[in-house]
Amino acid sequence: MDSSTNSLDDASADGSAEFPERASMMEVRLQAQEDEITLLKSSLADALRRIRLHDQLLPLLKQQLIAVNPASARVLNQVCCSDGCPSSRKLSSGSAYDVIPHPATSELSDSVVTKANGHIGSPVSLKQRPRAATLDRWTQTEAPLPGQSTWQDRVPLHRRVQSLQLEDALPSGQPAVEGTRAKLHRVPGLEEEDEEQEEDEEGGELSWTSSVEEPIQPNTIRGLQRDDFQDGSCSPEELGSPSGSLRTSEQNLSAPRSAPLTPIHEGEKKKLVRRNSEKLVNPEKQRKRLDKKAASSADLLTRSSSLENRAKEMVASTGSPGSRRGTYNQEQSIKMFIRGRPITMYIPSNILNYEDLKMEPPSERLELDWVYGYRGRDCRANLYFLPTGEAVYFIACVVVLYHIKNRTQRHYTNHTDCVRCLTLHPDKVRVASGQTAGVDKDGKPLQPCVYIWNSTTLDTLQQIGLGTFHRGVGSVAFSFADSGAFLCVIDDSNEHMMSVWDCSKGTKHAEVKNTNEAVFAVEFNLSDSSNIITCGKSHVYFWTLSAGQFTKKQGIFGKHKKPKFIQCFVFSLTGDVLTGDSEGNILTWGKSAADVKTLGKGAKETLQIIRQTRAHEGSVFTLCSLQGGGLLSGGGKDRKIIRWSADLAPERECEIPENYGAVRTIADVDGEELLVGTTRNAILRGTFSDGFVAIVQGHVDEMWGLATHPSQNIFLTCGHDRQVCLWNTEEHKLDWCITLEEYGLCADFCPNGSVVSVGLNTGRWLALDLLTREVVCEATDGNEQLSVMRYSPDGSFLAVGSHDNFIYIYNVTESGRRYIRSGKCNGHSSFITHLDWSKDGKYIMSNSGDYEILYWDIAAGCKLLRNRFESKDRQWASYTCVLGFHVMGVWLEGSDGTDINALCRSHSERMVAVADDFCKVHLFQYPCPKPKAPSHKYRGHGSHVTNVCFTHNDSHLLSMGGKDTCILQWRVTGGGGVESRERLVSVSSTSPYTSSPEPGTS
């Protein structure tokens, strides 16, 4: 992508400067380090979340074990207690449960004697020691009731049980319940919240019930005994004898311990707040998962040396940084990952089966309808007039053919990156255009080339130099003497390689290194195709091509001051070369006889200045030859266009308005009428007598703000050039333009259509009257730039999103002319990027720079809705948030979170347009909640696409480039783009969707 914005007056030939490259490398390293820090934070948060989950599951598993087989639970209790642990780690408040005592399990013994056949024999009773009751909310203990087991008989909480399976509870050969085993069933509930600060959020509930199916097999006790022996808590003798178990139990009676969990009634369901998105259906799979990924806080602290490895394991299990992998939890939510951070998307109630959703491209398509803008700020010689009455010029990746009288456009769109140069064939039909090198979405370079194409049919005739040129193509020129048989190309490499190509065959005829200085123009001699002239920074070179080899002669300035830049040149009727330079002079170059006295015998003729003509104040940016020998010159600083006679006598002059900038290039229409391209990206049409008016206008710096009118075919743009422009989509023209003190970044129309609000980079925002262009209100929110302005559907509120992490809410009265701040949404941990209002105007959905999705109850005083699950069925008046369930499929695999700059849902709610960082506009169906959703892709922009927006009736889509300063207007075709929502409802009746009511406001 071409990001050059500097004026060519100060163009530098140092294309290989080291400082920008080093700065770029440092930025890449810094970004990589930031990514790594973000990844480690995410991994640690995920580890702590999993620890909390497993702490909650352990008591449940032990309760289930007690409910199914109390005898085996006693054995496990004694073995687990034999490690001599002084105390168990306390449960968190989220893991404390009220446990119901079970009378059937109250008559428990303190130890079990194992018989020779492996069966559990008669219990050996011990004298129980009383324990005082406590009301500690963490231990949940109580005084034993008559006939109820004491704490020795209950199962203690211990990390060893994390891999417990109910079928492992008994020694070999002992059936717990004849022909049965326990199995856990899950009742679907809510998903976990991704952010740690939302621990107090209420989620769904999971119920666990026990049922019996087949015999229990013994594995766990012996495994736990081995683990205890390795920990040093038990000796081999104690493990191998019943008395050892008795001694261990007695020793642990006096050890301070957290109170055990009270047994529950068999078959009774126990409510549990579940904070994990994975299913617990397969016990074997669950055991492996717990063994691998879960550890208690104590284990985590004691194994601090392996935290790095554990973090890597967590990252591997949750998706690599930059991945966008969806994890589906049936009937509840799905999870996607951006740069290693999990983002939970709750599935709306009207989706019956998420897996059955079919993602298809939308039936609608886009056709390029109009291109707003012209690239004149840093390109020259890029405006020509065709015999068909069309002006040909370029901007971004599009070459535009604009019919001046009919006011229609055609477009050549084969270029894959920004077009940098243009030339017209002597037959006035063929056109050659060269592009810069770019990169694709994977960072791979796109090779520059030159296309030769037919301006009548727009068919490509030849592709020149693919894989040959470096960085881009700076200048191109057809030969004239042989009717355009050859094409000369100069690339943007350090040496500015010059090559000559056969146009019909597409083969290279010759190549030579030009200079390390900047090169601005190249042309063949009009009468001799073997002579080529180039000019640029402080040089004019005269080249001769013979037998595939170049020879070079440098123009001699002699007694004349050597200018810093030779900006342009043309040929006179006599064959002399006329150059315009940065000193404001027109220099006439001619051949001079060799100076034999100075150079000696054998000296060759030289090319030097034979005349100097003062033309302009400041640079001479362009020269244009007229029929009959006349000449036109365009000035930079003085903005003048001067007509000269054949002998360079001034005849007429005029000055173009200041707001259009300096003259960049001139094209002759009929000898009187002229087309003028300016440095402020405008094309003017006019004569010396009548003056000039703009027929093409555009922004001159990066653009971000875009808004369409709610009922008319107009739209507004703003950008870093401090201009606010109102455009007409039907007449394809600029209605008005004003200049602000600061640059605008966002905008939105009031629903009544009479006022538009513009957010600026200083935290200030303005409300403008569309008719008078006057500021009806202005306010300042913070001191950082504003990123989004959004009116509520009824126009009673205005939400202002800022880079200070806040959303400011205003009450709007008097038809959008009076604003009173009523609240502030405080909860985001990064800058606001997008926000949308609900259809009832009571709620807001917002995204931030750290990939948060938050919901706000504006009617309740800008209250943050902690339970995001409750917002899953809410209907939104607009959809511009890039993160959300309904648009999850727009994210490509490997996205880093900044690859999508903007999106916009159509008013018919049938499609969604996406602006990405790779110069593409995508069109998806709406909704598109599944990963890798298919789309239609459209190119045309030469820079990151900063914004997209549908017109009020969905007839057109507008997209806006960043550095390319280009606005593309796309026509929506096929599929009934203007149809109402009835068709969407009919489609929904045959899809996995069903209607659901609007959620309550409570």
C-alpha positions, 0 to 999 in steps of 0.5 A: 500500500502506498502511504506517501503524503509528502509534497513532491517539492521536498521529495527526497532521493534517499529511498533507502534511509535507515532511520525509518526502517529501524523505527519500523523494526522497533515498532514491530518488536514493541508490538510483539512484546505487547502481544506476549504480555497480553498473552501471558495475562490471558493465560494466567487469568484462564489458569485462575479461572480453571482453578476456581472451577475445579475447586467448585467441582471437587466437593460435588464429586465427593458428595456424589460418591457419598450418595452412591456408596458411603462405604467406599467413601469412608475408605477414600476418606481415610486414605486421603487423610493419611497424607498428614495435611494440616489443613485444607485450602478454603473454598472461595465464596463462589464455591461454598455450598449448603450441604444437606445431611443424609441420615442413611450415611450417619452410621459410618465407621472410622476405618475398614479392614480389608479381607484377603479376598479383597472385599471390605470387611467389618468396620472397626469402630473408634471413639469419636471426639466431639467438635464444636459447631461453627458458623464459619461461612467458608467451612460450612460446619455444624454440630452433629445431630443425633444419629448423624455422622461426625466430621471424621466420617465425611469426605475431606476436600483434597486436591488428590480427588481431582481425577476421581472416577466413581468406578474407581472407588472400591477394591477389586471384586467388591461391588458397591451397588450390584451391577451398577455404577454412578454417572453424572448428568448435566443440566445445561445452564449459563456460560462463564464470564470471560473477564475476572472483574465480573465474578459477581455476575449471576450465571446459569445453573447446572444440576448434577444427578446420580444414576446407576448403570454398571459395576464400579471398578477399583483404580483410584485408591491404589493410585492415591496411595502411591501418590501419598507415599511419594509425597512422604505423608505415609510409609509403605507399612502404613499403606499395606496394613489396616492398622496403618489406616487406623493410626493415620485416622487417629493422627488426623483426628487431632490435626486442625482441618477445615470442616468436611462437606455434609453428605447429601440425599442420594439422587437429590439435585444440587445447584451449582454455578458453573463457570466453564464452557466445556462439557462434562459428559465423558468421565474419562475425558474429564479425568484427563482434562482435570489431570492436565489443566487444573491445579489448586492455588496451593499447587500453583504456588508450590510449582511457581517454577513451572508457571511459564510452561503451564501458561504455554499449555493453557495457550495451546488449549485455548488457541494460539494468539491471533486465532479466531477459533470458535468453541461451542457449548450446546444451547448456551454460548460459543467462544472465540479467541482474539490474540489469545483472549477468550470472548464469549458470545451468548446464543440467542433463544431464537436459534434452535440448533446452532450446529445446523446454521448454514453460512452462505454468501448473501444473494446481494452483490456490489457493483462500483458505482462512483469514485469520489476523489483524485490523487494529485497531492503526490502524483503528476502527469496523471490526467488525460483527455480522451477523444470519447469525451472522457477524462482519465485519471486515478485514485487508490486502485481504480483508474477512472474514466469520467465523461465530462458532459454526461457526468458518468464514470467507468472504471478500470479495476484490475490493479491490486494496489495503488496506481502511481502513474499513467500514460496515454498511447499515441493512438489515444485508445490504449492506456498504460498504468503502473502500480505500487507494491503492496502486501496481502493479509498474510504480510506477503508482498504483492509484486508491482506491474504495469497494465496496458489496457483498452480504454474503450472496452476496459480489457487488459491487453498486456501485463508488463514486468510482473516480478521485475520491478521493485517497490513500485512503478514511478513513471511510464511512457509510450514511444511516439516515432514508431506508433507506440511500439515500446514502453519505458518504465522506471521503478521505485527501487534505490537505483530507479531501474529504467527498462524498455519493453515491447508492448505487443510481446510483453518482453523486456528489450533493455534495462539500465540503472538510472540514478539514486536520486528521485526521478519524476518523469520519463519520455521518448523523443517525439522523432526518435524512439532511441532517445529517452529523457529523464528528469528528477532531483538536480538532474536531466539525463539524455539516454541513447538506446543502441543494440540493447545498451544505454548510453547516458549524457547529463545536462550541463547547467553551466553558468545557470543556477542548478535547481533542486528539482527538475519537475517536468519537461516537454518537447518543442516543435523544433525538438528542443527540450523544455524543463520546468524546475523548482526555481520557477524557470523554464529552461530550454535545452539544446545541443552544443558543439564540443569544446575542443579547447577545453576538452581536447580532441575527440570531445563529444557534443554536449546538451546544455541550457540555451535559454532561461525563461522566468515563469512562476513564483515557486515551482513549475509543476507541469508543462503542457504542449498545445497544437501550433507550438504553444505551451501551458505552464502551471505554478505551485506557489502562485497557483497560476496557469500561463499560456505561452507562445511558441517563442515563450512569450506569455499570452494569457494567465489566470489563477485558480482558487486557493482552496483547491491548492497548486496546479499539479497537471494540465490536460488540453481539451480543445485548445481553449477548454482545459482540465487542471489537476490540483495538489488538493485532489481536485480536478477543475474544468474551465477556460482563461476567460470564464475561470475554472470550476471543480468537477472532481473533489476529495479529501486530502488526508486520512479519513475516518468519519462517515455517516449517511442521512436517515431519509435522504441520499446524502452522506457526510465525511470528515478526516485529518484534513479538518474538512467536513464534507456533505456529498450527494449520492444521486448527483455524485457531487460535493454539496458543501464543505467546511473547515474546522480547527481540529480534525474530525474522526466520527459523525452521526445524523440526528434521526430527524435529519436536520442536524449532524454531530461531528466528534473531533480529536481533542474531545470536543464535538459539534452539532451542525445545522445541515442547511445553514452549516452553523454550529448549533451546539458544542461540548467537550468530553475529556481531553482525548479523541472521540471515536464514535457518535450515535443517536438513539433511534428516537433521537432523545439521546446522544452517546459519545464514545471516547478514547478515555474509556467512557461513554458520555450520554446526552439528553437531546431536545429541540430537534437536536439543537439542545444537549444536556449531559445526563450520565456517563458509562464507566466500565471499559478498561480500554478506549471505546471503538463502536457502540449501538443502541437497542431498538427501544432506546434503553440499552447500549452495546459497546466494544473497546480496544481490548475486545470487550463487549459490554451492555449498558442500561441507559434508562436505569442511569447508565448501569453496567449490565453484569449479566450479559446473558440477559442481553442475548435476545435484545434487538439493536437499531443498528449493528456497527459493533465488530464483536458480537454473536451475530457478526462473529463469522466476519473475523478471518482465521488468524485475525489479531483484533485490529484487522476489521476497522468497521462494519455496518448492517443493512437496514433490511437486516439481510447483509453486513458490510465489513471494512478490513485492514487489507484494502478490501470491502466484504459483504456477508449475510446477516446474521453470520455467527459461525466461523469462516462465514463466506462473503463477497470480496471487493477491491478498489481501495489502496489503503486500510478501509476505515469505514462503511455505511449503507444509505437509508434505503440500502440501495448503495454502500459507501466505503472510505479509505484511510491514506488513499483519501478515496470514497467508493460508492457501491450499488447493491444489486440482486437479492432485493437489497431494498426489501423490507424485513418481511422476507427475512422473517419468512426465511427464518421460518424455514431456518434453525431460527425461531422468533423470540420476544424482546427481553424485559427491561427489568 
